[in-house]
């Protein structure tokens, strides 16, 4: 997956706290931003990406349930 790198302000010079091991790509499939994680289990670059990803997963679950109900109705008619 190729992610985009957001532009950073280089006015302050190198960051002493920067750790390249903490770089990660946002888990939201539409985002893909490369960011530095604040904790080991941080998966999303922003709260908005986390909520959009959850919204997408809920929509997929609703779609699967709707398709399953449609299939049950179709097989019950036979």
Phi and psi restraints in degrees (range 20) as a CNS / XPLOR table:
assign (resid 1 and name C) (resid 2 and name N)
       (resid 2 and name CA) (resid 2 and name C) 1.0 -99.3 20.0 2
assign (resid 2 and name N) (resid 2 and name CA)
       (resid 2 and name C) (resid 3 and name N) 1.0 129.2 20.0 2
assign (resid 2 and name C) (resid 3 and name N)
       (resid 3 and name CA) (resid 3 and name C) 1.0 -113.2 20.0 2
assign (resid 3 and name N) (resid 3 and name CA)
       (resid 3 and name C) (resid 4 and name N) 1.0 157.7 20.0 2
assign (resid 3 and name C) (resid 4 and name N)
       (resid 4 and name CA) (resid 4 and name C) 1.0 -93.8 20.0 2
assign (resid 4 and name N) (resid 4 and name CA)
       (resid 4 and name C) (resid 5 and name N) 1.0 151.4 20.0 2
assign (resid 4 and name C) (resid 5 and name N)
       (resid 5 and name CA) (resid 5 and name C) 1.0 -106.5 20.0 2
assign (resid 5 and name N) (resid 5 and name CA)
       (resid 5 and name C) (resid 6 and name N) 1.0 123.7 20.0 2
assign (resid 5 and name C) (resid 6 and name N)
       (resid 6 and name CA) (resid 6 and name C) 1.0 -74.0 20.0 2
assign (resid 6 and name N) (resid 6 and name CA)
       (resid 6 and name C) (resid 7 and name N) 1.0 144.6 20.0 2
assign (resid 6 and name C) (resid 7 and name N)
       (resid 7 and name CA) (resid 7 and name C) 1.0 -65.4 20.0 2
assign (resid 7 and name N) (resid 7 and name CA)
       (resid 7 and name C) (resid 8 and name N) 1.0 137.1 20.0 2
assign (resid 7 and name C) (resid 8 and name N)
       (resid 8 and name CA) (resid 8 and name C) 1.0 -114.2 20.0 2
assign (resid 8 and name N) (resid 8 and name CA)
       (resid 8 and name C) (resid 9 and name N) 1.0 153.2 20.0 2
assign (resid 8 and name C) (resid 9 and name N)
       (resid 9 and name CA) (resid 9 and name C) 1.0 -78.7 20.0 2
assign (resid 9 and name N) (resid 9 and name CA)
       (resid 9 and name C) (resid 10 and name N) 1.0 120.0 20.0 2
assign (resid 9 and name C) (resid 10 and name N)
       (resid 10 and name CA) (resid 10 and name C) 1.0 -100.5 20.0 2
assign (resid 10 and name N) (resid 10 and name CA)
       (resid 10 and name C) (resid 11 and name N) 1.0 18.8 20.0 2
assign (resid 10 and name C) (resid 11 and name N)
       (resid 11 and name CA) (resid 11 and name C) 1.0 -71.6 20.0 2
assign (resid 11 and name N) (resid 11 and name CA)
       (resid 11 and name C) (resid 12 and name N) 1.0 -23.2 20.0 2
assign (resid 11 and name C) (resid 12 and name N)
       (resid 12 and name CA) (resid 12 and name C) 1.0 -93.6 20.0 2
assign (resid 12 and name N) (resid 12 and name CA)
       (resid 12 and name C) (resid 13 and name N) 1.0 -6.0 20.0 2
assign (resid 12 and name C) (resid 13 and name N)
       (resid 13 and name CA) (resid 13 and name C) 1.0 83.4 20.0 2
assign (resid 13 and name N) (resid 13 and name CA)
       (resid 13 and name C) (resid 14 and name N) 1.0 -172.7 20.0 2
assign (resid 13 and name C) (resid 14 and name N)
       (resid 14 and name CA) (resid 14 and name C) 1.0 -67.5 20.0 2
assign (resid 14 and name N) (resid 14 and name CA)
       (resid 14 and name C) (resid 15 and name N) 1.0 143.4 20.0 2
assign (resid 14 and name C) (resid 15 and name N)
       (resid 15 and name CA) (resid 15 and name C) 1.0 -87.6 20.0 2
assign (resid 15 and name N) (resid 15 and name CA)
       (resid 15 and name C) (resid 16 and name N) 1.0 127.2 20.0 2
assign (resid 15 and name C) (resid 16 and name N)
       (resid 16 and name CA) (resid 16 and name C) 1.0 -70.0 20.0 2
assign (resid 16 and name N) (resid 16 and name CA)
       (resid 16 and name C) (resid 17 and name N) 1.0 -24.0 20.0 2
assign (resid 16 and name C) (resid 17 and name N)
       (resid 17 and name CA) (resid 17 and name C) 1.0 -90.3 20.0 2
assign (resid 17 and name N) (resid 17 and name CA)
       (resid 17 and name C) (resid 18 and name N) 1.0 0.3 20.0 2
assign (resid 17 and name C) (resid 18 and name N)
       (resid 18 and name CA) (resid 18 and name C) 1.0 -68.9 20.0 2
assign (resid 18 and name N) (resid 18 and name CA)
       (resid 18 and name C) (resid 19 and name N) 1.0 130.3 20.0 2
assign (resid 18 and name C) (resid 19 and name N)
       (resid 19 and name CA) (resid 19 and name C) 1.0 -128.1 20.0 2
assign (resid 19 and name N) (resid 19 and name CA)
       (resid 19 and name C) (resid 20 and name N) 1.0 109.7 20.0 2
assign (resid 19 and name C) (resid 20 and name N)
       (resid 20 and name CA) (resid 20 and name C) 1.0 -62.4 20.0 2
assign (resid 20 and name N) (resid 20 and name CA)
       (resid 20 and name C) (resid 21 and name N) 1.0 -20.1 20.0 2
assign (resid 20 and name C) (resid 21 and name N)
       (resid 21 and name CA) (resid 21 and name C) 1.0 -69.3 20.0 2
assign (resid 21 and name N) (resid 21 and name CA)
       (resid 21 and name C) (resid 22 and name N) 1.0 -20.0 20.0 2
assign (resid 21 and name C) (resid 22 and name N)
       (resid 22 and name CA) (resid 22 and name C) 1.0 -92.3 20.0 2
assign (resid 22 and name N) (resid 22 and name CA)
       (resid 22 and name C) (resid 23 and name N) 1.0 4.4 20.0 2
assign (resid 22 and name C) (resid 23 and name N)
       (resid 23 and name CA) (resid 23 and name C) 1.0 -72.0 20.0 2
assign (resid 23 and name N) (resid 23 and name CA)
       (resid 23 and name C) (resid 24 and name N) 1.0 138.2 20.0 2
assign (resid 23 and name C) (resid 24 and name N)
       (resid 24 and name CA) (resid 24 and name C) 1.0 -149.3 20.0 2
assign (resid 24 and name N) (resid 24 and name CA)
       (resid 24 and name C) (resid 25 and name N) 1.0 160.9 20.0 2
assign (resid 24 and name C) (resid 25 and name N)
       (resid 25 and name CA) (resid 25 and name C) 1.0 -100.4 20.0 2
assign (resid 25 and name N) (resid 25 and name CA)
       (resid 25 and name C) (resid 26 and name N) 1.0 137.0 20.0 2
assign (resid 25 and name C) (resid 26 and name N)
       (resid 26 and name CA) (resid 26 and name C) 1.0 -55.4 20.0 2
assign (resid 26 and name N) (resid 26 and name CA)
       (resid 26 and name C) (resid 27 and name N) 1.0 136.9 20.0 2
assign (resid 26 and name C) (resid 27 and name N)
       (resid 27 and name CA) (resid 27 and name C) 1.0 -75.9 20.0 2
assign (resid 27 and name N) (resid 27 and name CA)
       (resid 27 and name C) (resid 28 and name N) 1.0 -14.7 20.0 2
assign (resid 27 and name C) (resid 28 and name N)
       (resid 28 and name CA) (resid 28 and name C) 1.0 -71.4 20.0 2
assign (resid 28 and name N) (resid 28 and name CA)
       (resid 28 and name C) (resid 29 and name N) 1.0 123.4 20.0 2
assign (resid 28 and name C) (resid 29 and name N)
       (resid 29 and name CA) (resid 29 and name C) 1.0 -64.6 20.0 2
assign (resid 29 and name N) (resid 29 and name CA)
       (resid 29 and name C) (resid 30 and name N) 1.0 -22.1 20.0 2
assign (resid 29 and name C) (resid 30 and name N)
       (resid 30 and name CA) (resid 30 and name C) 1.0 -90.8 20.0 2
assign (resid 30 and name N) (resid 30 and name CA)
       (resid 30 and name C) (resid 31 and name N) 1.0 -13.3 20.0 2
assign (resid 30 and name C) (resid 31 and name N)
       (resid 31 and name CA) (resid 31 and name C) 1.0 -90.0 20.0 2
assign (resid 31 and name N) (resid 31 and name CA)
       (resid 31 and name C) (resid 32 and name N) 1.0 -74.4 20.0 2
assign (resid 31 and name C) (resid 32 and name N)
       (resid 32 and name CA) (resid 32 and name C) 1.0 72.8 20.0 2
assign (resid 32 and name N) (resid 32 and name CA)
       (resid 32 and name C) (resid 33 and name N) 1.0 21.1 20.0 2
assign (resid 32 and name C) (resid 33 and name N)
       (resid 33 and name CA) (resid 33 and name C) 1.0 -74.5 20.0 2
assign (resid 33 and name N) (resid 33 and name CA)
       (resid 33 and name C) (resid 34 and name N) 1.0 138.8 20.0 2
assign (resid 33 and name C) (resid 34 and name N)
       (resid 34 and name CA) (resid 34 and name C) 1.0 -84.8 20.0 2
assign (resid 34 and name N) (resid 34 and name CA)
       (resid 34 and name C) (resid 35 and name N) 1.0 125.1 20.0 2
assign (resid 34 and name C) (resid 35 and name N)
       (resid 35 and name CA) (resid 35 and name C) 1.0 -142.1 20.0 2
assign (resid 35 and name N) (resid 35 and name CA)
       (resid 35 and name C) (resid 36 and name N) 1.0 166.0 20.0 2
assign (resid 35 and name C) (resid 36 and name N)
       (resid 36 and name CA) (resid 36 and name C) 1.0 -97.1 20.0 2
assign (resid 36 and name N) (resid 36 and name CA)
       (resid 36 and name C) (resid 37 and name N) 1.0 120.0 20.0 2
assign (resid 36 and name C) (resid 37 and name N)
       (resid 37 and name CA) (resid 37 and name C) 1.0 -69.4 20.0 2
assign (resid 37 and name N) (resid 37 and name CA)
       (resid 37 and name C) (resid 38 and name N) 1.0 142.5 20.0 2
assign (resid 37 and name C) (resid 38 and name N)
       (resid 38 and name CA) (resid 38 and name C) 1.0 -87.8 20.0 2
assign (resid 38 and name N) (resid 38 and name CA)
       (resid 38 and name C) (resid 39 and name N) 1.0 -24.4 20.0 2
assign (resid 38 and name C) (resid 39 and name N)
       (resid 39 and name CA) (resid 39 and name C) 1.0 -139.1 20.0 2
assign (resid 39 and name N) (resid 39 and name CA)
       (resid 39 and name C) (resid 40 and name N) 1.0 167.6 20.0 2
assign (resid 39 and name C) (resid 40 and name N)
       (resid 40 and name CA) (resid 40 and name C) 1.0 -67.7 20.0 2
assign (resid 40 and name N) (resid 40 and name CA)
       (resid 40 and name C) (resid 41 and name N) 1.0 -27.0 20.0 2
assign (resid 40 and name C) (resid 41 and name N)
       (resid 41 and name CA) (resid 41 and name C) 1.0 -102.8 20.0 2
assign (resid 41 and name N) (resid 41 and name CA)
       (resid 41 and name C) (resid 42 and name N) 1.0 12.1 20.0 2
assign (resid 41 and name C) (resid 42 and name N)
       (resid 42 and name CA) (resid 42 and name C) 1.0 -73.9 20.0 2
assign (resid 42 and name N) (resid 42 and name CA)
       (resid 42 and name C) (resid 43 and name N) 1.0 124.5 20.0 2
assign (resid 42 and name C) (resid 43 and name N)
       (resid 43 and name CA) (resid 43 and name C) 1.0 -111.6 20.0 2
assign (resid 43 and name N) (resid 43 and name CA)
       (resid 43 and name C) (resid 44 and name N) 1.0 -22.8 20.0 2
assign (resid 43 and name C) (resid 44 and name N)
       (resid 44 and name CA) (resid 44 and name C) 1.0 -115.2 20.0 2
assign (resid 44 and name N) (resid 44 and name CA)
       (resid 44 and name C) (resid 45 and name N) 1.0 147.0 20.0 2
assign (resid 44 and name C) (resid 45 and name N)
       (resid 45 and name CA) (resid 45 and name C) 1.0 -75.4 20.0 2
assign (resid 45 and name N) (resid 45 and name CA)
       (resid 45 and name C) (resid 46 and name N) 1.0 -28.4 20.0 2
assign (resid 45 and name C) (resid 46 and name N)
       (resid 46 and name CA) (resid 46 and name C) 1.0 -142.6 20.0 2
assign (resid 46 and name N) (resid 46 and name CA)
       (resid 46 and name C) (resid 47 and name N) 1.0 162.0 20.0 2
assign (resid 46 and name C) (resid 47 and name N)
       (resid 47 and name CA) (resid 47 and name C) 1.0 -64.0 20.0 2
assign (resid 47 and name N) (resid 47 and name CA)
       (resid 47 and name C) (resid 48 and name N) 1.0 -34.4 20.0 2
assign (resid 47 and name C) (resid 48 and name N)
       (resid 48 and name CA) (resid 48 and name C) 1.0 -62.1 20.0 2
assign (resid 48 and name N) (resid 48 and name CA)
       (resid 48 and name C) (resid 49 and name N) 1.0 -38.7 20.0 2
assign (resid 48 and name C) (resid 49 and name N)
       (resid 49 and name CA) (resid 49 and name C) 1.0 -66.2 20.0 2
assign (resid 49 and name N) (resid 49 and name CA)
       (resid 49 and name C) (resid 50 and name N) 1.0 -38.4 20.0 2
assign (resid 49 and name C) (resid 50 and name N)
       (resid 50 and name CA) (resid 50 and name C) 1.0 -63.6 20.0 2
assign (resid 50 and name N) (resid 50 and name CA)
       (resid 50 and name C) (resid 51 and name N) 1.0 -44.8 20.0 2
assign (resid 50 and name C) (resid 51 and name N)
       (resid 51 and name CA) (resid 51 and name C) 1.0 -71.3 20.0 2
assign (resid 51 and name N) (resid 51 and name CA)
       (resid 51 and name C) (resid 52 and name N) 1.0 -36.0 20.0 2
assign (resid 51 and name C) (resid 52 and name N)
       (resid 52 and name CA) (resid 52 and name C) 1.0 -66.9 20.0 2
assign (resid 52 and name N) (resid 52 and name CA)
       (resid 52 and name C) (resid 53 and name N) 1.0 -37.6 20.0 2
assign (resid 52 and name C) (resid 53 and name N)
       (resid 53 and name CA) (resid 53 and name C) 1.0 -66.4 20.0 2
assign (resid 53 and name N) (resid 53 and name CA)
       (resid 53 and name C) (resid 54 and name N) 1.0 -42.4 20.0 2
assign (resid 53 and name C) (resid 54 and name N)
       (resid 54 and name CA) (resid 54 and name C) 1.0 -63.5 20.0 2
assign (resid 54 and name N) (resid 54 and name CA)
       (resid 54 and name C) (resid 55 and name N) 1.0 -40.0 20.0 2
assign (resid 54 and name C) (resid 55 and name N)
       (resid 55 and name CA) (resid 55 and name C) 1.0 -62.7 20.0 2
assign (resid 55 and name N) (resid 55 and name CA)
       (resid 55 and name C) (resid 56 and name N) 1.0 -42.2 20.0 2
assign (resid 55 and name C) (resid 56 and name N)
       (resid 56 and name CA) (resid 56 and name C) 1.0 -63.7 20.0 2
assign (resid 56 and name N) (resid 56 and name CA)
       (resid 56 and name C) (resid 57 and name N) 1.0 -43.1 20.0 2
assign (resid 56 and name C) (resid 57 and name N)
       (resid 57 and name CA) (resid 57 and name C) 1.0 -64.5 20.0 2
assign (resid 57 and name N) (resid 57 and name CA)
       (resid 57 and name C) (resid 58 and name N) 1.0 -40.3 20.0 2
assign (resid 57 and name C) (resid 58 and name N)
       (resid 58 and name CA) (resid 58 and name C) 1.0 -62.7 20.0 2
assign (resid 58 and name N) (resid 58 and name CA)
       (resid 58 and name C) (resid 59 and name N) 1.0 -40.2 20.0 2
assign (resid 58 and name C) (resid 59 and name N)
       (resid 59 and name CA) (resid 59 and name C) 1.0 -64.0 20.0 2
assign (resid 59 and name N) (resid 59 and name CA)
       (resid 59 and name C) (resid 60 and name N) 1.0 -39.1 20.0 2
assign (resid 59 and name C) (resid 60 and name N)
       (resid 60 and name CA) (resid 60 and name C) 1.0 -65.9 20.0 2
assign (resid 60 and name N) (resid 60 and name CA)
       (resid 60 and name C) (resid 61 and name N) 1.0 -39.1 20.0 2
assign (resid 60 and name C) (resid 61 and name N)
       (resid 61 and name CA) (resid 61 and name C) 1.0 -64.9 20.0 2
assign (resid 61 and name N) (resid 61 and name CA)
       (resid 61 and name C) (resid 62 and name N) 1.0 -42.2 20.0 2
assign (resid 61 and name C) (resid 62 and name N)
       (resid 62 and name CA) (resid 62 and name C) 1.0 -62.3 20.0 2
assign (resid 62 and name N) (resid 62 and name CA)
       (resid 62 and name C) (resid 63 and name N) 1.0 -40.4 20.0 2
assign (resid 62 and name C) (resid 63 and name N)
       (resid 63 and name CA) (resid 63 and name C) 1.0 -64.1 20.0 2
assign (resid 63 and name N) (resid 63 and name CA)
       (resid 63 and name C) (resid 64 and name N) 1.0 -43.6 20.0 2
assign (resid 63 and name C) (resid 64 and name N)
       (resid 64 and name CA) (resid 64 and name C) 1.0 -64.5 20.0 2
assign (resid 64 and name N) (resid 64 and name CA)
       (resid 64 and name C) (resid 65 and name N) 1.0 -41.2 20.0 2
assign (resid 64 and name C) (resid 65 and name N)
       (resid 65 and name CA) (resid 65 and name C) 1.0 -65.7 20.0 2
assign (resid 65 and name N) (resid 65 and name CA)
       (resid 65 and name C) (resid 66 and name N) 1.0 -40.6 20.0 2
assign (resid 65 and name C) (resid 66 and name N)
       (resid 66 and name CA) (resid 66 and name C) 1.0 -64.2 20.0 2
assign (resid 66 and name N) (resid 66 and name CA)
       (resid 66 and name C) (resid 67 and name N) 1.0 -42.6 20.0 2
assign (resid 66 and name C) (resid 67 and name N)
       (resid 67 and name CA) (resid 67 and name C) 1.0 -66.3 20.0 2
assign (resid 67 and name N) (resid 67 and name CA)
       (resid 67 and name C) (resid 68 and name N) 1.0 -37.6 20.0 2
assign (resid 67 and name C) (resid 68 and name N)
       (resid 68 and name CA) (resid 68 and name C) 1.0 -66.3 20.0 2
assign (resid 68 and name N) (resid 68 and name CA)
       (resid 68 and name C) (resid 69 and name N) 1.0 -41.9 20.0 2
assign (resid 68 and name C) (resid 69 and name N)
       (resid 69 and name CA) (resid 69 and name C) 1.0 -64.6 20.0 2
assign (resid 69 and name N) (resid 69 and name CA)
       (resid 69 and name C) (resid 70 and name N) 1.0 -39.2 20.0 2
assign (resid 69 and name C) (resid 70 and name N)
       (resid 70 and name CA) (resid 70 and name C) 1.0 -63.2 20.0 2
assign (resid 70 and name N) (resid 70 and name CA)
       (resid 70 and name C) (resid 71 and name N) 1.0 -42.1 20.0 2
assign (resid 70 and name C) (resid 71 and name N)
       (resid 71 and name CA) (resid 71 and name C) 1.0 -65.8 20.0 2
assign (resid 71 and name N) (resid 71 and name CA)
       (resid 71 and name C) (resid 72 and name N) 1.0 -40.7 20.0 2
assign (resid 71 and name C) (resid 72 and name N)
       (resid 72 and name CA) (resid 72 and name C) 1.0 -62.0 20.0 2
assign (resid 72 and name N) (resid 72 and name CA)
       (resid 72 and name C) (resid 73 and name N) 1.0 -42.9 20.0 2
assign (resid 72 and name C) (resid 73 and name N)
       (resid 73 and name CA) (resid 73 and name C) 1.0 -63.3 20.0 2
assign (resid 73 and name N) (resid 73 and name CA)
       (resid 73 and name C) (resid 74 and name N) 1.0 -37.9 20.0 2
assign (resid 73 and name C) (resid 74 and name N)
       (resid 74 and name CA) (resid 74 and name C) 1.0 -68.0 20.0 2
assign (resid 74 and name N) (resid 74 and name CA)
       (resid 74 and name C) (resid 75 and name N) 1.0 -41.0 20.0 2
assign (resid 74 and name C) (resid 75 and name N)
       (resid 75 and name CA) (resid 75 and name C) 1.0 -76.0 20.0 2
assign (resid 75 and name N) (resid 75 and name CA)
       (resid 75 and name C) (resid 76 and name N) 1.0 -27.0 20.0 2
assign (resid 75 and name C) (resid 76 and name N)
       (resid 76 and name CA) (resid 76 and name C) 1.0 -70.0 20.0 2
assign (resid 76 and name N) (resid 76 and name CA)
       (resid 76 and name C) (resid 77 and name N) 1.0 -25.3 20.0 2
assign (resid 76 and name C) (resid 77 and name N)
       (resid 77 and name CA) (resid 77 and name C) 1.0 -72.5 20.0 2
assign (resid 77 and name N) (resid 77 and name CA)
       (resid 77 and name C) (resid 78 and name N) 1.0 -21.5 20.0 2
